[in-house]
Amino acid sequence: MTIENKYRYAYLLGIGGIGMSAIARYLDKNGIKVFGYDKTSTQITDSLENEGIKINFNDESSAIPRILIHNHSDVLWIYTPAIPQNSNQKVFILESGYKLLKRSEVLEIITQESICLAVSGTHGKTTTSTYLAHILKSININFSAFLGGISSNYNSNYIENNTGQDLFDKPLVVLEADEFDRSFHKLDPQAAIITSVDADHLDVYHSAEEFSKAFQVFASKVNNNSKNAVPSGLIIHDKVEIFNELNFNTWYYGENNKSSFVINNLHVDNHKFHFTISNENNQVHFTNGLPGIHNAFNAAAAISLCHKILKLPLESLVNAISTFQGVKRRFEILHETKDRVIIDDYAHHPSEIKSFIESVRILYPGRKITGVFQPHLFTRTRDFEDGFIKELAKLDTVILMDIYPARELPIKNISSQKMLFKINHHDKHLMSQEEVLKYEEENKPEILLIMGAGNIDKISTKLKLKYE
């Protein structure tokens, strides 16, 4: 029995989260009356409310709508791990004996009767899955997609098409396979992309080896589906070296000439990134609608899956790649004139910062770059401090903000101030949000990069409104 046939209502704890809000939109579009709670009002919760979803911002159990209590067996109760264990509403739901599911468990249920295309990896999940969704939408194939960011083409993190062509006799679902708390082990995808396996979330995994093992387990779950009638297999970046002995359908993409999909002739022309993909005896030129070297590889991952798994001709994908506008906060150009550029990016890992700065240097050669970075999590700052120091030193001006703690308590001797002291740079600063905005107004930097996964997006929002 599908979710929409089993439940009349849904209640989401942490409904404003990017993953939770996509589920809320899916349930709403499938006829379930959706309610939710979140700590504070945000742009996402505002959008959900405008779509008719009822949200409360009071953690008391009395704020849960009475209709849900009276019909609790007809309610799909969902929570995100970001909700504290001592949340009053969460405690009430559990003590009342209601079945409370994690977000990953709900995705597991949704994808059980579908063809699941999962995108995993430390970096690039959101952009690559959004590329996939945009390709399918552009060529009118039926699907639904749960995204980890807001698509700039469709202004939503849930995208669907139901008026086009069915590729299979089961629904096609695109989603991100989140490694954070081993959530991706809940999935059994028919096909998957692995963009990168750079160690992260060491507060969960404790070592790079354990992090890699988690991806190997995920890959084996694709293998379990390899005997199905539906095409299956893995699309992997050729720099990922932990899957050398896979014994089922595996295709690599990247710049290695031995890869199944070779990216070459990557260059910038007329302010656009261009590249060619070679597969067997076929070469197809692409113009990428989204800037960045790393985004050419994200596009190539989506292209590779569409060609090898979905059997779509490479030539049929050219227009979709050129019209892709990206994802909010992923190389999002907020303002651009001849003299000034402001770009917002979710980069919160040293590898992501490295790719972001390198791409900006290529796109705007010879320009002075000022970067504002808000570290995300004390544990990530501790575990990758040397990497952050190395990459941030490549900026012309370095601005750090205090660490955004999210779910964590402070860790002794871990701070932005101490990290700033270690950066070998003559032009470096520690600022609050208000001070960053004042600095931008007074100094008018040539190129300003906003980087981080915390609430630094408030700066981006204000700057975007300022220059509209």
C-alpha positions as CSV (number, residue, x, y, z in Angstrom):
1,M,0.0,0.0,0.0
2,T,1.4,3.4,-1.0
3,I,1.7,6.3,1.5
4,E,-1.1,8.3,-0.2
5,N,-3.5,5.3,0.2
6,K,-2.6,4.6,3.8
7,Y,-2.6,8.1,5.4
8,R,-5.0,11.1,5.3
9,Y,-2.7,13.5,7.2
10,A,1.0,14.1,7.8
11,Y,2.8,16.0,10.5
12,L,6.5,16.9,10.0
13,L,8.8,17.9,12.9
14,G,11.4,20.2,11.3
15,I,9.3,20.9,8.2
16,G,11.4,23.8,7.2
17,G,14.5,21.7,6.6
18,I,15.4,21.3,2.9
19,G,14.9,17.6,2.8
20,M,11.7,17.7,5.0
21,S,10.1,20.4,2.9
22,A,10.5,18.4,-0.3
23,I,8.7,15.5,1.4
24,A,6.0,17.9,2.5
25,R,5.5,19.1,-1.0
26,Y,5.3,15.5,-2.3
27,L,2.7,14.5,0.2
28,D,0.7,17.6,-0.4
29,K,0.6,17.0,-4.1
30,N,-0.5,13.4,-3.5
31,G,-3.6,14.4,-1.6
32,I,-2.4,14.2,2.0
33,K,-3.3,17.1,4.3
34,V,0.1,18.3,5.5
35,F,0.9,20.1,8.8
36,G,4.2,20.8,10.5
37,Y,6.4,22.4,13.1
38,D,9.6,24.3,13.0
39,K,11.6,26.4,15.4
40,T,11.5,29.6,13.3
41,S,9.9,31.0,10.3
42,T,12.1,31.0,7.1
43,Q,11.8,31.5,3.4
44,I,11.0,27.8,3.1
45,T,8.3,27.8,5.7
46,D,6.8,31.0,4.1
47,S,6.7,29.2,0.8
48,L,5.1,26.1,2.3
49,E,2.4,28.2,4.0
50,N,1.7,30.0,0.7
51,E,1.1,26.6,-0.8
52,G,-1.5,25.9,1.8
53,I,0.5,23.9,4.4
54,K,-0.2,24.7,8.0
55,I,2.9,25.3,10.2
56,N,3.3,26.2,13.8
57,F,6.4,27.6,15.5
58,N,5.6,26.7,19.1
59,D,7.2,23.5,20.4
60,E,4.5,22.9,23.0
61,S,2.5,19.7,22.4
62,S,-0.7,21.8,22.6
63,A,0.4,23.4,19.2
64,I,-0.2,20.1,17.4
65,P,-3.5,20.5,15.6
66,R,-6.3,18.7,17.5
67,I,-7.5,17.0,14.3
68,L,-4.3,15.0,14.2
69,I,-4.6,13.9,17.8
70,H,-8.2,12.8,17.2
71,N,-7.2,10.9,14.0
72,H,-3.6,9.9,15.0
73,S,-3.8,6.5,13.3
74,D,-4.4,8.2,10.0
75,V,-1.4,10.5,10.5
76,L,2.1,10.0,9.0
77,W,4.3,11.3,11.8
78,I,7.8,12.3,10.5
79,Y,10.9,13.9,12.1
80,T,14.3,15.1,11.0
81,P,17.3,14.2,13.2
82,A,17.9,17.9,13.6
83,I,15.0,18.0,16.0
84,P,16.4,17.8,19.6
85,Q,15.6,14.7,21.6
86,N,14.0,16.8,24.3
87,S,11.6,18.6,21.9
88,N,8.3,18.8,23.7
89,Q,6.3,17.8,20.5
90,K,8.7,14.9,19.8
91,V,8.4,13.6,23.4
92,F,4.6,13.9,23.3
93,I,4.3,12.0,20.0
94,L,6.6,9.2,21.3
95,E,5.0,9.0,24.7
96,S,1.5,8.8,23.0
97,G,2.7,5.7,21.2
98,Y,2.4,7.2,17.7
99,K,4.8,5.7,15.1
100,L,7.3,8.4,14.4
101,L,9.5,7.9,11.3
102,K,12.7,9.5,10.3
103,R,12.9,11.4,7.0
104,S,15.1,8.6,5.5
105,E,12.6,6.0,6.4
106,V,9.8,7.9,4.6
107,L,12.0,8.1,1.5
108,E,12.6,4.4,1.8
109,I,8.9,3.8,1.7
110,I,8.3,6.2,-1.2
111,T,11.0,4.5,-3.3
112,Q,10.1,0.9,-2.6
113,E,7.7,0.7,-5.5
114,S,9.6,2.9,-7.8
115,I,12.8,3.1,-10.0
116,C,15.1,5.0,-7.7
117,L,18.0,7.0,-9.1
118,A,20.1,8.1,-6.1
119,V,22.9,10.7,-6.1
120,S,25.5,10.4,-3.4
121,G,28.9,11.8,-2.6
122,T,30.5,14.3,-0.2
123,H,30.2,17.1,-2.8
124,G,27.8,17.9,-5.6
125,K,24.8,15.8,-4.6
126,T,22.3,18.6,-4.8
127,T,23.5,20.1,-8.1
128,T,23.9,16.7,-9.8
129,S,20.4,15.5,-8.7
130,T,19.0,18.8,-9.9
131,Y,20.7,18.4,-13.2
132,L,19.0,15.0,-13.5
133,A,15.6,16.4,-12.7
134,H,16.0,19.3,-15.1
135,I,17.1,16.9,-17.9
136,L,14.0,14.7,-17.3
137,K,11.7,17.7,-17.2
138,S,13.2,19.2,-20.3
139,I,12.7,16.2,-22.4
140,N,9.3,15.4,-20.9
141,I,9.9,12.2,-19.1
142,N,7.7,11.4,-16.1
143,F,9.4,11.4,-12.7
144,S,9.5,13.0,-9.2
145,A,12.6,14.4,-7.6
146,F,13.4,15.2,-4.0
147,L,16.3,17.7,-3.9
148,G,18.5,19.1,-1.3
149,G,18.3,22.7,-2.6
150,I,15.9,25.1,-4.4
151,S,16.1,24.7,-8.1
152,S,16.6,28.0,-9.8
153,N,14.7,26.8,-12.9
154,Y,11.6,25.7,-10.9
155,N,12.0,27.6,-7.6
156,S,11.3,24.4,-5.6
157,N,13.1,21.5,-4.0
158,Y,10.4,19.1,-5.2
159,I,10.0,18.7,-9.0
160,E,7.7,16.3,-10.8
161,N,6.4,15.7,-14.3
162,N,3.3,13.5,-15.0
163,T,2.2,14.5,-18.4
164,G,5.1,13.0,-20.4
165,Q,6.6,9.7,-21.3
166,D,7.0,6.8,-18.9
167,L,10.4,5.1,-19.3
168,F,9.4,2.1,-17.1
169,D,6.3,0.4,-15.7
170,K,7.2,1.9,-12.3
171,P,7.5,5.5,-11.2
172,L,10.9,7.1,-11.7
173,V,12.3,8.9,-8.6
174,V,15.4,11.0,-8.3
175,L,16.8,11.8,-4.9
176,E,19.9,12.6,-2.9
177,A,21.4,9.7,-0.9
178,D,22.5,11.5,2.3
179,E,25.5,10.0,4.0
180,F,25.2,12.2,7.2
181,D,23.8,9.6,9.6
182,R,24.0,6.6,7.2
183,S,20.6,7.6,5.9
184,F,21.6,6.3,2.4
185,H,21.7,2.8,3.8
186,K,17.9,2.9,3.9
187,L,17.7,3.1,0.1
188,D,17.8,0.3,-2.4
189,P,18.4,2.3,-5.7
190,Q,18.4,0.7,-9.1
191,A,21.1,3.1,-10.1
192,A,23.3,5.6,-8.3
193,I,25.9,8.3,-8.9
194,I,28.9,8.7,-6.5
195,T,30.5,12.1,-7.1
196,S,33.2,12.0,-4.4
197,V,34.2,10.3,-1.2
198,D,36.1,12.9,0.7
199,A,36.0,12.3,4.4
200,D,33.3,14.3,6.2
201,H,30.9,14.0,9.2
202,L,33.7,12.5,11.3
203,D,31.5,13.2,14.4
204,V,29.4,10.3,13.0
205,Y,32.1,8.1,11.3
206,H,35.2,8.9,13.5
207,S,37.6,8.1,10.7
208,A,38.1,8.4,6.9
209,E,38.2,4.6,6.6
210,E,34.7,4.2,8.2
211,F,33.4,7.0,6.0
212,S,34.6,5.1,2.9
213,K,33.2,1.8,4.2
214,A,29.7,3.5,4.4
215,F,29.9,4.3,0.7
216,Q,31.0,0.7,-0.1
217,V,27.9,-0.5,1.7
218,F,25.8,1.9,-0.3
219,A,27.3,0.7,-3.5
220,S,26.6,-2.9,-2.6
221,K,22.9,-2.1,-2.2
222,V,22.8,-1.1,-5.9
223,N,24.5,-4.4,-6.6
224,N,21.6,-6.2,-4.8
225,N,19.3,-4.8,-7.5
226,S,21.5,-5.8,-10.4
227,K,19.3,-8.8,-11.3
228,N,16.1,-6.8,-11.8
229,A,14.7,-6.3,-15.2
230,V,15.3,-2.5,-14.8
231,P,18.7,-1.3,-16.0
232,S,21.0,-0.9,-13.0
233,G,24.5,0.2,-12.1
234,L,26.8,2.8,-10.7
235,I,28.1,6.0,-12.2
236,I,31.3,7.0,-10.4
237,H,33.8,9.9,-10.7
238,D,37.1,8.5,-11.9
239,K,39.0,10.0,-8.9
240,V,37.1,7.8,-6.5
241,E,39.4,4.8,-5.9
242,I,37.6,2.7,-3.4
243,F,35.4,0.7,-5.9
244,N,38.1,-1.0,-8.0
245,E,36.7,-4.5,-7.7
246,L,33.0,-4.0,-8.3
247,N,31.5,-7.0,-10.2
248,F,28.5,-5.4,-11.7
249,N,27.6,-2.5,-14.1
250,T,30.0,0.4,-13.3
251,W,30.8,3.3,-15.5
252,Y,33.4,6.1,-14.6
253,Y,33.3,9.7,-15.7
254,G,36.1,12.3,-15.6
255,E,39.2,13.4,-17.3
256,N,40.9,9.9,-17.3
257,N,41.1,8.7,-20.9
258,K,40.2,5.2,-19.6
259,S,36.9,6.4,-18.3
260,S,33.6,5.4,-20.0
261,F,32.7,9.1,-20.2
262,V,35.7,11.4,-20.8
263,I,35.4,15.1,-20.1
264,N,37.8,17.1,-22.3
265,N,38.2,20.5,-23.9
266,L,36.9,22.2,-20.7
267,H,37.2,25.9,-21.3
268,V,35.5,29.3,-20.8
269,D,34.3,31.1,-23.9
270,N,32.1,34.2,-23.8
271,H,31.7,33.8,-20.1
272,K,30.3,30.3,-20.4
273,F,31.9,27.0,-19.4
274,H,32.1,24.5,-22.4
275,F,33.2,20.9,-22.4
276,T,33.0,17.8,-24.6
277,I,32.0,14.3,-23.5
278,S,33.4,11.3,-25.3
279,N,31.8,7.9,-25.0
280,E,33.0,5.1,-27.2
281,N,33.1,6.6,-30.7
282,N,30.7,9.5,-29.9
283,Q,31.8,13.0,-29.0
284,V,29.2,15.6,-28.0
285,H,29.9,19.3,-27.1
286,F,28.0,20.9,-24.2
287,T,27.6,24.4,-23.1
288,N,26.9,24.5,-19.4
289,G,24.3,26.9,-18.1
290,L,26.0,26.9,-14.6
291,P,29.5,28.2,-14.1
292,G,32.3,26.3,-12.4
293,I,34.8,23.5,-13.2
294,H,33.1,21.3,-10.6
295,N,29.7,21.9,-12.2
296,A,31.0,20.5,-15.5
297,F,31.7,17.3,-13.7
298,N,28.3,17.4,-11.9
299,A,26.7,17.8,-15.3
300,A,28.8,14.9,-16.7
301,A,27.6,12.6,-13.9
302,A,24.0,13.3,-14.7
303,I,24.6,12.9,-18.5
304,S,26.4,9.6,-17.9
305,L,23.5,8.2,-15.9
306,C,20.9,9.4,-18.5
307,H,22.8,7.7,-21.3
308,K,23.9,4.4,-19.7
309,I,20.9,3.7,-17.4
310,L,18.0,5.5,-19.1
311,K,19.4,4.9,-22.6
312,L,18.9,8.5,-23.7
313,P,21.0,9.7,-26.6
314,L,23.8,12.1,-25.6
315,E,22.6,14.6,-28.3
316,S,19.2,14.8,-26.7
317,L,20.7,16.2,-23.5
318,V,22.5,19.2,-24.9
319,N,19.7,21.7,-24.6
320,A,18.9,20.7,-21.0
321,I,22.5,21.3,-19.9
322,S,22.6,24.7,-21.6
323,T,19.3,25.8,-20.0
324,F,20.2,24.6,-16.5
325,Q,20.2,27.6,-14.1
326,G,21.5,25.8,-11.1
327,V,20.5,25.7,-7.4
328,K,20.0,28.5,-4.9
329,R,23.3,29.0,-3.0
330,R,25.3,26.8,-5.5
331,F,27.5,29.3,-7.5
332,E,24.5,31.6,-7.4
333,I,25.5,35.0,-8.9
334,L,23.5,37.5,-6.8
335,H,24.8,40.6,-8.6
336,E,27.1,41.2,-11.6
337,T,28.2,44.4,-13.3
338,K,31.4,45.3,-15.1
339,D,33.0,46.4,-11.9
340,R,31.4,44.2,-9.2
341,V,30.3,40.6,-8.7
342,I,28.7,38.9,-5.7
343,I,28.4,35.1,-5.7
344,D,26.8,32.9,-3.1
345,D,27.8,29.3,-2.5
346,Y,27.0,26.6,0.0
347,A,30.7,25.5,0.1
348,H,31.5,24.3,3.7
349,H,34.2,21.7,3.1
350,P,37.8,22.5,2.1
351,S,37.4,20.7,-1.3
352,E,34.3,22.7,-2.1
353,I,36.0,26.0,-1.2
354,K,39.0,25.0,-3.4
355,S,36.8,24.2,-6.4
356,F,34.7,27.4,-5.9
357,I,37.7,29.8,-5.7
358,E,39.5,28.1,-8.7
359,S,36.4,28.4,-10.9
360,V,35.9,32.1,-9.9
361,R,39.6,32.7,-10.9
362,I,39.0,31.2,-14.3
363,L,35.8,33.0,-14.9
364,Y,37.1,36.4,-13.7
365,P,40.9,36.4,-14.3
366,G,43.0,39.1,-12.7
367,R,40.2,40.3,-10.4
368,K,40.6,40.8,-6.6
369,I,38.5,38.2,-4.7
370,T,37.2,38.8,-1.2
371,G,35.8,35.8,0.5
372,V,33.4,35.6,3.5
373,F,33.3,32.2,5.1
374,Q,31.2,31.0,8.0
375,P,32.5,27.6,9.3
376,H,29.7,25.1,9.8
377,L,30.0,22.8,12.9
378,F,32.7,22.8,15.5
379,T,33.6,19.2,14.7
380,R,34.1,19.9,11.0
381,T,36.2,23.0,11.8
382,R,38.3,20.8,14.1
383,D,38.7,17.9,11.7
384,F,39.5,19.9,8.6
385,E,41.1,23.1,10.0
386,D,44.3,22.6,8.0
387,G,42.4,22.3,4.8
388,F,40.3,25.4,5.5
389,I,43.5,27.4,6.3
390,K,45.2,26.3,3.1
391,E,42.3,27.1,0.8
392,L,41.1,30.4,2.4
393,A,44.7,31.7,2.2
394,K,44.3,31.7,-1.6
395,L,41.8,34.6,-1.4
396,D,42.9,38.2,-1.8
397,T,41.0,39.2,1.4
398,V,39.8,36.7,4.0
399,I,36.8,37.4,6.2
400,L,35.7,34.8,8.8
401,M,32.5,34.7,10.8
402,D,32.0,32.8,14.0
403,I,31.3,29.1,13.7
404,Y,27.7,28.2,13.1
405,P,27.1,25.4,15.6
406,A,23.8,23.9,14.2
407,R,23.2,20.8,16.4
408,E,26.5,21.0,18.4
409,L,27.8,22.5,21.6
410,P,31.1,24.4,21.5
411,I,34.4,22.5,21.6
412,K,37.2,23.9,23.7
413,N,40.0,25.7,21.7
414,I,38.0,25.4,18.4
415,S,37.0,28.9,17.1
416,S,37.1,31.1,14.0
417,Q,39.4,33.5,15.9
418,K,42.0,30.8,16.4
419,M,41.7,29.5,12.8
420,L,42.0,33.1,11.5
421,F,45.2,33.5,13.5
422,K,46.7,30.5,11.7
423,I,45.9,31.7,8.2
424,N,49.1,33.1,6.6
425,H,47.6,36.3,5.1
426,H,48.1,40.0,5.5
427,D,44.5,41.0,4.9
428,K,42.2,38.9,7.2
429,H,39.3,39.8,9.4
430,L,36.8,38.3,11.8
431,M,33.3,39.9,11.4
432,S,29.7,39.6,12.4
433,Q,26.9,39.6,9.8
434,E,26.3,43.3,10.4
435,E,30.0,44.1,10.0
436,V,30.2,42.1,6.7
437,L,27.3,44.2,5.3
438,K,29.0,47.4,6.4
439,Y,32.3,46.3,4.9
440,E,30.6,45.5,1.6
441,E,29.0,48.9,1.6
442,E,32.2,50.9,2.4
443,N,34.7,48.9,0.4
444,K,32.7,47.6,-2.6
445,P,34.9,44.6,-3.3
446,E,35.5,43.7,-6.9
447,I,34.4,40.1,-6.4
448,L,32.7,39.1,-3.1
449,L,32.2,35.4,-2.3
450,I,29.7,34.3,0.3
451,M,30.5,30.8,1.5
452,G,29.0,28.5,4.2
453,A,26.2,26.2,5.2
454,G,24.9,28.1,8.2
455,N,22.8,31.2,8.5
456,I,25.3,33.2,6.3
457,D,22.5,33.1,3.7
458,K,20.9,36.0,5.6
459,I,23.8,38.1,4.2
460,S,23.1,36.8,0.7
461,T,19.4,37.6,1.0
462,K,20.1,41.2,2.1
463,L,22.7,41.7,-0.7
464,K,20.4,40.3,-3.3
465,L,17.5,42.6,-2.3
466,K,19.9,45.5,-2.2
467,Y,20.9,45.1,-5.8
468,E,17.6,44.0,-7.4
